[in-house]
């Protein structure tokens, strides 16, 4: 009998989601920048805590980023950092 915790699961992000995530992240970055925030710090705060108040409501940035699965976004960011 196999223990569920000993099995490694594969995680895949569909490629069409990647472009949507990229656009949302750019929109959120721009909105934070326009409002005078440090976009990198604010996005990192959101990713670490999943607290949407790190993201401004300006230009619907908060609602946009909340529609993205945070785990998928983190995976795409790490992959991009390592391989591009």
C-alpha positions as CSV (number, residue, x, y, z in Angstrom):
1,X,0.0,0.0,0.0
2,X,1.3,3.4,-1.0
3,X,1.2,6.4,1.4
4,X,-0.4,9.4,-0.2
5,X,2.3,11.7,1.2
6,X,5.1,9.8,-0.5
7,X,3.7,10.4,-4.0
8,X,5.1,13.3,-6.0
9,X,2.4,15.1,-8.0
10,X,3.1,16.8,-11.3
11,X,1.9,20.4,-11.6
12,X,1.3,21.9,-15.1
13,X,0.2,25.4,-16.0
14,X,-1.6,25.6,-19.4
15,X,0.3,27.8,-21.8
16,X,-2.6,30.1,-22.5
17,X,-2.8,30.9,-18.8
18,X,0.8,32.1,-18.9
19,X,0.1,34.9,-21.3
20,X,-3.0,36.0,-19.3
21,X,-0.9,36.0,-16.1
22,X,1.8,38.0,-17.7
23,X,-0.7,40.6,-18.9
24,X,-2.4,40.8,-15.5
25,X,0.9,41.2,-13.7
26,X,1.9,44.0,-16.1
27,X,-1.5,45.7,-15.5
28,X,-1.1,45.4,-11.7
29,X,2.5,46.6,-11.9
30,X,1.5,49.7,-13.9
31,X,-1.4,50.5,-11.6
32,X,0.8,50.3,-8.5
33,X,3.5,52.4,-10.2
34,X,1.0,55.0,-11.3
35,X,-0.3,55.3,-7.7
36,X,3.2,55.8,-6.4
37,X,3.8,52.4,-4.8
38,X,6.9,50.2,-5.2
39,X,5.2,47.6,-7.5
40,X,7.7,44.8,-6.7
41,X,7.4,45.1,-3.0
42,X,3.6,45.3,-3.1
43,X,3.3,42.3,-5.5
44,X,5.7,40.3,-3.3
45,X,3.7,41.2,-0.2
46,X,0.6,39.9,-1.9
47,X,2.2,36.7,-3.1
48,X,3.6,35.9,0.4
49,X,0.4,36.7,2.3
50,X,-2.4,36.4,-0.2
51,X,-3.7,39.6,1.3
52,X,-5.3,41.6,-1.5
53,X,-4.8,44.9,0.3
54,X,-1.2,45.0,-0.9
55,X,-2.7,45.7,-4.4
56,X,-4.4,49.0,-5.2
57,X,-8.0,49.0,-6.5
58,X,-6.9,51.6,-9.1
59,X,-7.7,50.3,-12.7
60,X,-9.2,47.2,-11.1
61,X,-5.7,45.8,-10.3
62,X,-6.9,44.1,-7.1
63,X,-9.7,42.2,-8.8
64,X,-7.5,41.3,-11.7
65,X,-4.7,39.7,-9.6
66,X,-7.3,37.9,-7.4
67,X,-8.5,36.0,-10.4
68,X,-5.1,34.4,-10.9
69,X,-4.2,31.3,-9.0
70,X,-1.3,32.4,-6.8
71,X,0.4,29.0,-6.9
72,X,0.4,29.0,-10.7
73,X,1.7,32.6,-10.7
74,X,4.6,31.6,-8.4
75,X,5.4,28.6,-10.5
76,X,5.5,30.7,-13.6
77,X,7.7,33.4,-12.0
78,X,10.2,30.8,-10.6
79,X,10.4,29.0,-13.9
80,X,10.9,32.3,-15.8
81,X,13.6,33.4,-13.3
82,X,15.5,30.1,-13.6
83,X,15.3,29.5,-17.4
84,X,15.1,32.9,-19.1
